[in-house]
Amino acid sequence: MTAQTLPFVKEHKDKAAKLTSKMLRVLSDARWHSAADLGMSVPGLDDRTARAIAERSAGEILSSQSGYKLTCYATAAECRHAEGILQSQARKMLARAVEIRNARARSRG
């Protein structure tokens, strides 16, 4: 038996697909939606799930302090802003990874 054939994996994929479809439907109005707004519009969609859907959207869903929006409706400035946020987060995460590696090396002498 593989992971794909386990019932809870299929159930999880089905639930994620339904939530993604509903989230996309809400976002199709071309406006920004906060995670709270999405959660009210899509029962079962919490902040973490909305973030995960955006992360797996192949760039089709923008996320920023303004919330979530479909990239196809975003202005160039909105896209640049979202890109900048992600690039800044990436730099911070890489710096932290280096700090962890260095701390581990120091602790081993």
C-alpha positions in Angstrom: 0.0 0.0 0.0 1.4 3.4 -1.0 0.8 6.8 0.7 -1.5 7.8 -2.2 -3.8 4.8 -1.6 -4.3 5.5 2.1 -7.9 6.9 2.6 -6.8 9.9 4.8 -4.4 11.0 2.1 -7.1 11.0 -0.6 -9.5 12.7 1.8 -6.9 15.4 2.5 -6.3 16.0 -1.2 -10.0 16.1 -1.9 -10.5 18.6 0.9 -7.6 20.8 -0.2 -8.9 20.7 -3.8 -12.3 21.8 -2.7 -10.9 24.6 -0.5 -8.6 25.7 -3.3 -11.5 25.9 -5.8 -13.7 27.9 -3.3 -10.8 30.2 -2.5 -10.2 30.9 -6.2 -13.9 31.6 -6.7 -13.8 34.2 -4.0 -10.6 35.8 -5.4 -12.1 35.9 -8.9 -13.7 39.3 -8.0 -10.2 40.9 -8.6 -10.1 42.4 -5.0 -7.7 41.8 -2.1 -9.1 39.5 0.6 -7.8 39.1 4.1 -7.4 35.6 5.5 -10.2 36.4 7.9 -12.4 37.4 4.9 -11.6 34.3 3.1 -12.3 32.2 6.2 -15.7 33.7 6.4 -16.4 33.2 2.7 -15.0 29.6 2.6 -16.0 27.5 5.6 -13.0 25.4 6.7 -10.4 27.7 5.3 -8.1 29.0 8.0 -5.0 31.3 7.7 -2.6 28.4 7.5 -4.5 26.7 4.7 -4.9 29.9 2.7 -1.2 30.5 3.0 -0.4 26.9 1.9 -2.8 27.3 -1.1 -1.1 30.5 -2.2 2.4 28.9 -1.8 1.4 26.0 -4.0 -0.4 28.2 -6.6 2.7 28.5 -9.0 2.5 32.2 -8.6 -1.1 32.5 -9.5 -2.1 33.9 -6.0 -0.3 36.9 -4.5 -0.1 37.3 -0.8 0.9 40.4 1.1 -0.1 42.5 4.1 -3.2 43.4 2.1 -4.3 39.7 1.9 -4.7 37.5 -1.1 -5.4 38.4 -4.7 -5.2 36.6 -8.1 -2.0 37.6 -9.9 -3.9 38.1 -13.2 -5.8 41.0 -11.5 -2.9 42.6 -9.8 -1.1 45.7 -11.0 2.6 45.6 -11.8 3.2 47.5 -8.5 1.3 45.0 -6.5 3.3 42.2 -8.1 6.6 43.9 -7.4 5.5 44.5 -3.8 4.6 40.8 -3.3 7.9 39.8 -4.9 9.8 42.1 -2.6 8.2 40.7 0.5 9.1 37.2 -0.5 12.7 38.1 -1.5 13.2 39.8 1.9 11.8 36.8 3.7 14.1 34.5 1.7 17.1 36.6 2.6 16.2 36.5 6.3 15.6 32.7 6.2 19.0 32.1 4.4 20.8 34.2 7.0 19.2 32.3 9.8 20.2 29.0 8.2 23.8 30.2 8.1 23.6 31.3 11.7 22.3 27.8 12.7 25.0 26.1 10.8 27.7 28.4 12.4 26.3 27.8 15.9 26.3 24.1 15.4 29.9 24.2 14.2 30.9 26.3 17.2 29.2 23.9 19.6 31.2 21.0 18.1 34.5 22.8 18.7 
